[in-house]
Amino acid sequence: MAATLITCHPVCQSLLLRLIKSHSKILSSCLSERPKYSGFSREVADKRHNVLITTSRNLSYNKFQNLQNSQEVLRDSTSQLKPTSPMSYSVKHKILKHKHPAASIPGINHLVSDDTTSPTPDSTLSCAFIHKKSSTDYFQRTHHNFSTTRLIVESSPLSFQPYLRLIRFDKPIGTWLLYWPCTWSIALAAQPGCMPDLKLLALFGAGAFFMRGAGCIINDMWDKDFDAKVARTKTRPLASGEITYFQALLFLSTQLTCALVILLQLNYYSIVLGVASMGLVVIYPLCKRFTYWPQIILGLTLNWGVLLAWATLQGSVELAGFILYCACTLYTVIYDTLYSHQDKYDDMLIGVKSTAIRLGDQTKPWMSAFTAVMAGGLIGSGMLCDMLWPYYVAVGITAGRLAQQIYCVDLDNADDCASAFRGNFYLGGVMFLGIVFANLLKAKEKEKVATSDDS
């Protein structure tokens, strides 16, 4: 009844109409305040918004699925790491033989076995772990002490730094190991009572620098693909793509030109002998693909300067010089075998051969035998040259230090192997000083013999 009276009364009707109009204005103003979408309608904006939400959810779901299935993806991606003939796995070169830390992982025994059955999931994961482990260990140990040569490299223009690293300018130990045997030969072939020829020492020092650089470039040009797969060498300029083959070839030509200029300062016999060494320089990197004894070829190559120095002073290569050359070759085999133990796991995976892989746990007995033969060669060369006691003391110190180095080095510790390799710098200096002092004493001994004969 009350509602009927309100709606029928004129005053109430006017009030009701005004109330409806005010509410309609409020409603229309509220609707007009909706967000603006430039260029398209609200329906299109809502549709696009829904598409974005759906896409985001799908991506998140895919990531979640990938995370859940990561183990299966890893197994699929590493299924080809099963030992096959291209990887050069054999009974004598198994990972277990070298006591790799990953050998204790379940499934690793199946991985290195010679059967042809499909690998278990654990074995594939273990194989992937080996590759990851070797890389991780290397980058964890890339701490360097202060080095003048490294400071020079870092201070050089950025465009020139790759070329300095290509010739291993920041790692001069290789140049010293090439140079020291040359100094031994120069000092042994010197006249009794005389100091070594300083001009020859300087020429062979420069020659060692340039030929070592040329050898590094040739080695990297051959091994570019291999270096990219090894943790220790993957940052080399050619392997990392910092410089091209053509740029490396141009730089190689400058190194060989400088070495040739130095070689032309020697006699004709030495020039012919020096040119003949280029065959060894070129084929050495290839030997790692075909033989487990590439260190022998490396020794024959690095110590060619012994023959050159002897021929320069004596006119030809005599027996004492040849024995010294053989002893220095064994010396190179010893220190480079210890050095190559750094990369043995990577080398096994990519199929590169070395004495470290060939000898395995028998490395120390073999290197001890090589040390004994090397010491015998140095003694024989000294006897032929009538060397006195300082020479034999130096030979004893060198042989003793090598024996101690072989006994104490941890062949499964890359840092230890590298430290043993660098320690040979001091042994080269000890031998050189021993030869020089022995040669100076030879003159005094001859004077004593002459005076005793006169009396």
C-alpha positions in Angstrom: 0.0 0.0 0.0 2.8 2.4 0.9 4.7 1.6 -2.3 1.5 2.3 -4.3 1.0 5.7 -2.6 4.6 6.7 -3.2 4.6 5.8 -6.9 1.2 7.5 -7.5 1.9 10.8 -5.6 3.2 13.5 -8.0 5.9 14.7 -5.5 7.2 11.3 -4.9 7.3 10.5 -8.6 9.4 13.7 -9.3 11.8 12.7 -6.5 12.0 9.2 -7.8 12.8 10.4 -11.3 15.5 12.7 -10.1 17.1 9.8 -8.1 17.1 7.6 -11.1 18.7 10.3 -13.3 21.4 11.0 -10.7 22.3 7.3 -10.5 22.4 6.9 -14.2 24.9 9.9 -14.4 27.0 8.2 -11.8 26.9 4.9 -13.7 27.8 6.5 -17.0 30.7 8.4 -15.4 32.0 5.2 -13.9 31.8 3.4 -17.2 33.6 6.3 -18.9 36.5 5.9 -16.5 37.6 2.5 -17.9 41.3 2.2 -19.0 42.2 3.6 -22.4 43.7 1.2 -25.0 45.2 3.2 -27.9 44.8 1.7 -31.3 42.4 -1.1 -30.5 39.3 -1.9 -28.5 39.0 -3.3 -25.1 38.0 -6.7 -26.5 41.2 -6.9 -28.5 43.3 -5.9 -25.5 41.7 -8.6 -23.4 42.3 -11.1 -26.1 46.0 -10.2 -26.4 46.4 -10.2 -22.7 45.0 -13.7 -22.5 47.4 -14.8 -25.3 50.3 -13.4 -23.4 49.3 -15.2 -20.2 48.8 -18.5 -22.0 52.2 -18.2 -23.7 53.9 -17.4 -20.5 52.3 -20.4 -18.8 53.4 -22.6 -21.7 57.0 -21.4 -21.4 57.0 -21.9 -17.7 55.6 -25.4 -18.1 58.2 -26.2 -20.8 61.0 -25.1 -18.5 59.6 -27.1 -15.7 59.3 -30.2 -18.0 62.9 -29.6 -19.2 64.1 -29.4 -15.6 62.2 -32.6 -14.7 63.6 -34.4 -17.7 67.2 -33.0 -17.5 68.6 -36.4 -16.5 67.1 -38.1 -19.6 68.3 -35.2 -21.8 71.8 -35.6 -20.5 71.7 -39.4 -21.0 70.6 -38.8 -24.6 73.2 -36.2 -25.3 76.0 -38.3 -23.9 75.0 -41.6 -25.3 77.6 -41.2 -28.1 80.4 -41.0 -25.5 80.3 -44.7 -25.2 83.8 -46.0 -25.8 84.3 -46.8 -29.5 87.3 -47.3 -31.7 87.8 -43.6 -32.6 88.3 -42.8 -28.9 91.2 -45.2 -28.8 90.0 -46.9 -25.6 91.9 -50.2 -25.0 92.6 -52.5 -22.2 95.9 -50.8 -21.4 94.5 -47.3 -21.6 91.4 -47.4 -19.5 90.4 -44.6 -17.2 90.6 -47.0 -14.2 94.2 -47.6 -15.0 95.0 -44.0 -14.4 93.0 -43.8 -11.2 90.8 -40.9 -12.3 88.6 -39.5 -9.4 85.5 -40.5 -11.4 86.5 -44.2 -11.3 84.7 -44.6 -8.0 81.3 -43.5 -9.5 78.8 -46.4 -9.9 78.7 -47.5 -13.5 82.2 -46.4 -14.4 83.5 -50.0 -14.6 80.9 -50.7 -17.3 82.0 -47.5 -19.1 85.6 -48.5 -19.5 85.0 -52.1 -20.2 85.7 -53.5 -23.7 82.2 -55.0 -24.3 79.9 -53.6 -26.9 76.7 -53.6 -24.9 74.8 -50.3 -24.5 76.0 -48.2 -21.6 73.9 -47.9 -18.5 72.6 -44.5 -17.4 75.2 -44.3 -14.7 78.0 -45.0 -17.1 77.0 -42.2 -19.5 76.7 -39.7 -16.6 80.1 -40.8 -15.4 81.6 -40.2 -18.8 80.1 -36.8 -18.9 81.4 -36.2 -15.4 84.9 -37.1 -16.6 84.8 -34.4 -19.2 83.3 -31.8 -16.9 85.7 -32.8 -14.1 88.8 -32.2 -16.1 87.6 -28.8 -17.3 86.5 -27.7 -13.9 89.8 -28.8 -12.3 91.7 -26.8 -14.8 89.8 -23.6 -14.4 89.9 -23.9 -10.6 93.7 -24.0 -10.8 94.3 -21.1 -13.2 96.0 -19.0 -10.6 99.3 -17.5 -11.8 102.2 -16.1 -9.9 103.8 -12.8 -10.9 105.7 -13.1 -14.2 107.5 -10.5 -16.1 106.7 -12.0 -19.5 103.0 -12.2 -18.6 103.1 -8.6 -17.5 104.6 -7.6 -20.9 101.8 -9.5 -22.6 99.1 -7.8 -20.6 100.6 -4.4 -21.1 100.8 -4.9 -24.9 98.1 -3.5 -27.3 95.0 -5.7 -27.3 95.4 -6.4 -31.0 98.9 -7.8 -30.5 98.3 -9.9 -27.4 96.9 -13.0 -29.2 100.1 -13.2 -31.3 102.3 -13.1 -28.2 100.2 -15.8 -26.6 100.3 -17.8 -29.8 104.1 -18.1 -29.5 103.7 -18.7 -25.7 105.6 -15.5 -24.9 104.0 -15.6 -21.4 105.4 -19.1 -20.8 109.2 -18.8 -21.4 110.0 -22.2 -19.9 109.7 -23.8 -23.3 112.2 -21.5 -24.8 114.7 -22.2 -22.0 114.3 -25.9 -22.4 115.1 -25.5 -26.1 118.1 -23.2 -25.3 119.8 -25.0 -22.4 120.9 -28.1 -24.4 122.4 -25.6 -27.0 124.5 -24.0 -24.3 125.7 -27.4 -23.1 126.9 -28.2 -26.6 128.6 -24.8 -27.0 130.4 -25.1 -23.6 131.4 -28.7 -24.2 132.8 -28.0 -27.7 134.7 -24.9 -26.5 138.5 -24.9 -26.4 140.0 -26.1 -23.0 140.4 -23.2 -20.5 138.1 -20.9 -22.5 134.7 -19.5 -21.7 131.8 -20.3 -24.1 131.6 -18.1 -27.2 129.3 -15.3 -26.1 128.3 -14.5 -29.7 127.2 -18.0 -30.3 125.3 -18.1 -27.0 123.4 -14.9 -28.1 122.7 -16.3 -31.6 121.4 -19.6 -30.3 119.3 -17.8 -27.6 117.6 -15.7 -30.3 117.3 -18.8 -32.5 115.7 -20.7 -29.7 113.1 -18.0 -29.2 112.1 -17.7 -32.8 112.1 -21.5 -33.5 110.1 -22.2 -30.4 107.6 -19.6 -31.5 107.4 -21.1 -35.0 107.0 -24.6 -33.5 104.1 -23.4 -31.3 102.3 -21.9 -34.3 102.7 -25.0 -36.4 101.5 -27.1 -33.6 98.4 -25.0 -33.0 97.6 -24.9 -36.7 97.6 -28.7 -36.8 95.9 -29.2 -33.5 93.2 -26.4 -33.6 90.3 -28.8 -33.3 91.9 -30.9 -30.7 92.9 -27.9 -28.6 89.3 -26.7 -28.5 88.3 -29.9 -26.7 91.0 -29.8 -24.0 90.6 -27.6 -20.9 94.2 -26.5 -20.8 94.4 -25.5 -24.4 90.9 -24.3 -25.4 91.8 -20.6 -24.8 94.7 -20.6 -27.2 94.3 -17.9 -29.9 93.7 -20.3 -32.8 91.4 -22.7 -30.9 89.3 -19.8 -29.5 89.1 -18.0 -32.8 90.9 -14.9 -31.8 93.1 -15.1 -34.9 92.6 -16.8 -38.2 94.7 -19.4 -40.0 95.9 -16.8 -42.5 97.0 -14.5 -39.7 98.8 -17.3 -38.0 100.5 -18.2 -41.2 101.7 -14.7 -41.8 103.1 -14.5 -38.2 104.8 -17.9 -38.8 106.6 -16.5 -41.8 108.0 -13.7 -39.7 109.3 -16.2 -37.1 110.9 -18.5 -39.7 112.5 -15.5 -41.5 114.1 -14.3 -38.3 115.3 -17.8 -37.6 116.8 -18.1 -41.1 118.7 -14.9 -40.7 120.3 -16.3 -37.6 121.0 -19.6 -39.2 122.8 -17.8 -42.1 125.4 -16.5 -39.6 126.7 -20.1 -39.1 128.9 -22.2 -41.4 127.6 -24.0 -44.5 127.5 -27.4 -42.8 125.4 -26.0 -40.0 123.0 -24.2 -42.4 122.3 -27.5 -44.2 121.8 -29.2 -40.9 119.5 -26.5 -39.7 117.3 -26.6 -42.8 117.0 -30.4 -42.4 115.4 -29.9 -38.9 112.2 -28.4 -40.5 110.9 -31.8 -41.4 110.8 -32.8 -37.7 109.2 -29.4 -36.8 106.4 -30.0 -39.2 105.6 -33.7 -38.5 105.8 -33.6 -34.7 102.1 -32.5 -34.2 101.0 -35.3 -36.5 102.8 -37.9 -34.5 100.2 -37.6 -31.7 97.6 -39.1 -34.0 99.6 -42.2 -34.9 102.0 -43.2 -32.1 102.0 -43.3 -28.3 105.7 -42.0 -28.4 105.4 -38.5 -29.9 107.7 -37.3 -27.1 110.6 -39.0 -28.8 110.0 -37.0 -32.0 109.6 -33.9 -29.8 113.0 -34.6 -28.2 114.7 -35.1 -31.5 113.2 -31.8 -32.7 113.9 -29.6 -29.6 117.5 -30.7 -29.2 118.6 -30.3 -32.8 120.4 -27.2 -31.7 122.9 -29.5 -29.9 124.1 -30.8 -33.3 124.1 -27.3 -34.8 126.2 -25.8 -32.0 128.7 -28.6 -32.2 129.0 -28.4 -36.0 129.5 -24.7 -35.8 132.5 -25.0 -33.4 134.0 -28.3 -34.6 133.0 -28.2 -38.3 131.0 -31.4 -38.1 129.1 -33.6 -35.6 131.4 -35.8 -33.7 130.7 -38.8 -31.5 130.6 -36.8 -28.3 128.2 -34.3 -29.8 125.9 -37.1 -31.0 125.9 -38.8 -27.6 125.0 -35.5 -26.0 122.2 -35.1 -28.5 120.8 -38.6 -27.6 121.0 -37.8 -23.8 119.2 -34.5 -24.3 116.5 -36.3 -26.3 115.9 -38.7 -23.4 115.8 -35.7 -21.1 113.0 -34.2 -23.2 111.1 -37.4 -23.1 111.3 -37.5 -19.3 110.0 -34.0 -18.6 107.4 -33.9 -21.3 105.9 -37.2 -20.3 105.4 -35.8 -16.8 103.9 -32.7 -18.4 101.5 -34.6 -20.6 99.9 -36.3 -17.6 98.0 -33.0 -17.2 95.9 -33.7 -20.3 95.7 -37.5 -20.3 91.9 -37.7 -19.6 91.1 -35.2 -22.2 93.5 -36.9 -24.6 91.8 -40.2 -24.1 88.4 -38.8 -24.8 89.5 -37.1 -28.1 91.9 -39.8 -29.3 95.2 -38.1 -28.9 98.2 -40.3 -28.0 101.1 -39.7 -25.7 103.6 -41.6 -23.5 101.5 -40.6 -20.5 98.6 -42.7 -21.9 100.9 -45.5 -23.1 102.8 -46.0 -19.9 100.0 -45.2 -17.4 100.9 -46.5 -13.9 104.3 -47.6 -15.3 105.4 -44.1 -16.0 107.7 -43.7 -13.0 109.7 -46.9 -13.6 110.1 -46.1 -17.3 111.2 -42.5 -16.6 113.6 -43.7 -13.9 115.2 -46.0 -16.5 115.4 -43.1 -19.0 117.0 -41.0 -16.3 119.7 -43.6 -15.8 120.4 -43.9 -19.5 120.5 -40.1 -19.9 123.0 -39.8 -17.0 125.1 -42.5 -18.7 125.0 -40.6 -22.0 126.1 -37.3 -20.3 128.9 -39.1 -18.5 130.1 -40.7 -21.8 130.0 -37.4 -23.6 132.0 -35.8 -20.8 134.6 -38.6 -20.8 135.1 -38.1 -24.6 135.7 -34.4 -24.0 138.0 -35.0 -21.0 135.7 -33.2 -18.6 136.8 -32.8 -14.9 135.0 -33.2 -11.6 132.6 -30.1 -11.8 131.0 -31.6 -14.8 130.3 -35.0 -13.1 129.0 -33.2 -10.0 126.5 -31.3 -12.3 125.5 -34.6 -13.9 124.9 -36.2 -10.5 122.8 -33.2 -9.3 120.8 -33.3 -12.5 120.2 -37.0 -12.4 119.4 -37.0 -8.6 117.0 -34.1 -9.0 115.2 -35.9 -11.9 115.0 -39.1 -9.8 113.5 -37.2 -6.9 111.1 -35.4 -9.2 109.9 -38.6 -10.7 109.5 -40.3 -7.3 107.6 -37.4 -5.7 105.4 -36.1 -8.5 101.7 -36.9 -8.3 100.8 -38.0 -11.8 97.1 -37.4 -11.1 97.7 -33.8 -9.9 97.9 -31.4 -12.9 99.5 -28.7 -10.8 102.2 -31.0 -9.5 103.0 -32.2 -13.0 103.3 -28.6 -14.3 105.5 -27.6 -11.3 107.8 -30.5 -12.0 108.0 -29.4 -15.6 108.9 -25.8 -14.8 111.6 -27.0 -12.3 113.8 -28.2 -15.2 114.8 -24.6 -15.8 117.2 -24.8 -12.9 118.6 -28.1 -13.9 119.6 -26.6 -17.3 121.5 -23.9 -15.5 123.3 -26.3 -13.2 124.5 -28.4 -16.1 125.7 -25.3 -18.0 127.7 -24.0 -15.0 129.2 -27.5 -14.4 130.5 -27.7 -18.0 131.9 -24.2 -17.9 133.8 -24.7 -14.6 135.1 -28.1 -15.8 136.3 -26.6 -19.0 138.1 -23.8 -17.2 139.9 -26.3 -14.9 141.1 -28.3 -17.9 143.6 -25.6 -18.8 145.1 -25.6 -15.2 145.4 -29.3 -15.3 147.2 -29.2 -18.6 149.6 -26.6 -17.2 150.3 -28.8 -14.2 151.0 -31.8 -16.5 153.3 -29.6 -18.7 155.3 -28.3 -15.7 155.6 -31.8 -14.3 156.9 -33.1 -17.6 159.5 -30.3 -17.8 160.8 -31.0 -14.4 
